[in-house]
Amino acid sequence: MLSVAVQATMLKLELVPSSGFFQNPALTPDPGPPAVIVTDPVAEGGTATVSSLVWGEPSDESGINPDLLQSSMVLTSYHEIAMSADGSPAKISQLVHNNNVLNPTAATLLSAQILGALSLSSTDGPVSDVFVNHSSLGLIPLVDLTLALLASPDVADDLVPAGEEGTTLISLFNLAFNETFNDPGFCIFGNPRGSFCDDFFLLTTEGGFPVFIELLIDGLPHELLIYSSFDETGTSAEPGPNYFTAENASTTLYTFARLSPLSIPEPSVVFLIGILLVLLAGYRISRRIAKR
């Protein structure tokens, strides 16, 4: 990749239709109300998709759920995000966990998925050579990751238009949930929020999170970072993957993107590095000869 100076590049992220929602909820095998998913693709004046996952049989045995509210998660995914290459955060989505006291003898949430897909484009020119820094495979072409996810039974084959696989990022978050029994003596997962016994959810992706993406915008190299934060301004990153919520309270987790230019050493520095490598190779050869 070539060196580049900071400039006012504008990258656009657009939510792919038929994404940005919960799917495949699984409950404990006890009898009880099923989990319900309701998705509105034209929420907030048509600027966002809002998907709600609701579960559980409410209980007021502890006296803190008098309205008998179920527990829920509400995902808001914004349809279009624009950013300049100055590293400032741009909000992609927000996930709210509303934690209410439930009847432990009834069915509660065990797991679910969040399916999202973002299309990358730029007002400055074509986007190309997009690579994702995979947690275990290293830097891989985005097209390979996208095609692999399209082959998954959890992703619709036609989610991404043909020919756009190399500029579409699919995220398939696996959500594991732990519903506690609200007894401070049995908080085996910890109790950092200090309620009766905090519940927590775990979010993971096959490729790891946060996501680092390297791409060319009109031939110039940039890095796109996608990460989570409890801060609505996105100034601090949250590593996860466990997110706790106190009973009778809510937790909001935001997802942000940051775009920054990438640079490599100036030609003179590259030349000096090359000389050092040649000298090092010569030194190793001379040592081998001297040992004979």
N, C-alpha and C positions, 0 to 999 in steps of 0.2 A: 504494500500500500504506500501511497505517496504522502509527503508531508502536507499539512494544511494549516492555515491561520484561522483564528476564530472569525466566524462570519455569521450573518443572520439567516442561516439555513432554517427552513420551516418544514418539519416533518409532520405528516398527518397520520393519525391512527384512527381507523374507522371500525366500529363493531360490525362484524359480519352478521347479516340477518340469520335468524334461527340459532343464535348463540347468546350467551349472557344469562344463563338460567341454571336452576338446580335440576338434578335428575337422579334416578335410581336410588331412592331412599330405602333403607333397610331398618327394620325395627326388631326389638327383642321379641322372642316368641310368645310372650304372654298375651292374653286377650286384652283388647283395648282399642281405642280409635286409631284409624290408619293415619299415616302422614299424608298431608295434602300440599300440593304444589300449585300455586297460581302465578302465572306470568303475564305481565302487561308489556307488550313490545313498543307501545307508544306513550309511555308515562312522561310526566313532567313536560307537558306540551309537545310531546313527540321527540324530545331530545335524549331520552334514556329508556332502557328496558329495566323493569323492576320485577324480580322473581322472589316469591315468598314461599318458604318451607315451614309448615306448622305441624306440631306433633304433641302427643301426650294427653293424659287425663289430668286436668287441674286438681289440686288439693289445697285446702286451707287449714290443714291440720296444724301447721306451724303458726298460723295467724298472720302471715305476711302476704297471702295471696287471696284477699277477700273478694276480688273481682273474678276469681276463678279463670284466670287467663292461661292459655296454653303457652308452651315455649315456641320460639320461632327464630328463623334466620331470614333476613331480608337483604337481597343483593340488588344494588343499583349499578347498572353498567351504562356509561355514557356513550352515545352513538358516535361522537366525533371529538377527537382531542388533537390540538395543534400545539406545536412547541418550536422554539428556536434553539440553536445549538449553543446555549449559554449555561447549560447545566441546571436551569431552574426547573422545579418539579411541576408536573402537570397531572391532575387527578384523572385516573382511568375509571375507578369504581369504588364503591364502599360496601362493606358487609357488616350488618348489625345483628348481633346475637342478643335476643331478648330472653333472659333466663328466669323462668317462673317455677315455683314449687309444683311438682307433679306427684301423682300417686305411684309409688315405687312398685306396686303389684301389677300395674297396667303396662302396656307396651310403651317403650321409650325409644328414641332414635339411637341407632348404632352407627350408621354411615350414610353417606350420600356423595354425590359428585357435583362439581360446578364446571360446566362446559362454556368456554369462551373462545372467541377467535377475533383477532385484530388484523386488518389489512393495512399494510404500510405503503405510503406514497409521499411525494414531496412536491412542493410548489417550486423548488429550485431546479428540478430535473429528475431524470429516472432514478429509481432505487434499484441497486443491483448488488451482486456478490454478498448476500446476507448470510452471516454465520452466527450460530448460537454456541455459547460456551457451555457445553453439557457437563453436568456434575461428574460423570465418570468417563465419558468418551472424549472430552476435550472439545476443541473447536470443530463443529460439524456444519455442513450446509443446512440452512433453514429448510430447503426443499426436502431433504432427507427426513428431517424430523416431522414435517407436515405430512408427508406421504405415509410415514409409519403410523401416525395418529389417525389418519383417514382409514387405515386398514383395521383400526380397533373397532370392536363391536359396539363401543360406547360413543362412537362418533359417526354421524351420517356421512355416507360416501360422497354426497353432493353438497356438503357444507361449503367447500371452497370451489369457486368457479375454475374450470379447466384453464391451465396456463398461469394461474396466480399462486401456485403452491410455494414458489420461491420468495414471495413477499407477503405471506399470510402466516401469522403466528397463532397456532392453536394451543390453548391451555386447558388441560384436563386435571382439575384439582380433585384429589380424593380427600373427603372429609370424614374423619373418624371422630365420634362423639362419646363423651363419658358423662353419664347422668349419675350424680351421687345420691346418697340416701339421707343427706342433710343431718348427719350426725358427726359432730366435730371429732369424735373419737375414731372415726373410720375414714378420714380423708387421706386415703393411701396415695393420691396423686398430688398432694400438697394443698394448701389453702391460702395462696398469696393475697387474695382479695379480702380474706377475713370474714366471710359470711358463715352461715351454718356449715356449709361445705361447698366450696366453689365447684362449678361444673367447668369442663374445658373441652374445646374442640381442637383437632389437629388437622392442618392443611399440608398436603404434600403433592408434588408433581413428579412424574417420571424423570424429568430432566433437572430437578432441583429448583430452588427459589432462594434468593432473587435470580433474575434472568439477565445475563449479559449478552448483548447482541452487537456484532460488528457488521457494518454495512457501508456501501458507497452511495453517496447522494450526489448525482451529477458528476461521478468520478472521484469525489473527495471522501476520505474515510471518516467515519463517525462511530461512536459507541452509544448504544441505547441501553439504559439500565431500567429494569422494571422491578419494583420492590414494594413491600408493605410497610405501613406506619400507623401507629396509634395517633399520631399528630396530624391534624387536618391540613396543616400547611406542608407536610411532607419533608420537614427539615431533618427528621431522624428516621433511620431504618429500623424495622423490627425483624430480628432473625427468625423468630418462630422455632419450630413449627407448632408449639403448644400455645393456645390463647385461652386464658381463664376469664370467667365471668362470675361475679358474685350472685347469690340467689336474690331474686326480686330486683335485678339490675340489668343494665345493658352494656355491651362492649361494641365499639365501632372500630373496624379495621379498614384502613384505606389502602388502595393500590395506586401507586404513582409511577410515572415514567420521567426519565431525565435523558436529554440528548446532549452529547459533548463531542467536539472534534477530536480526532485521533491524530497523532503526529509521530514521525519516526526521526531518528537523528539526522542532522544536516549531512550532505555528501562528504564534507571533510571528516566528520566523526565516523561515518561509515568506512571511509578510506583508512583511517587510523586503526579501526577495529580489524579490518582486513589484514593490515600489516602485522598486527599483534598475533592474529591467528596463524599467519604464515610463519612468523618467528617461533611461535609455540610448537608448530609442527616440525620445524627444523631442529628445535632443541630436543624434541622427543626422538627424532631419527638419530641425532648425534649421540644421545645416551645409549640407544640400542647398539650402535656401532662400537662404542667404547666398552660395552659389557662383553663383547665377543672376544 
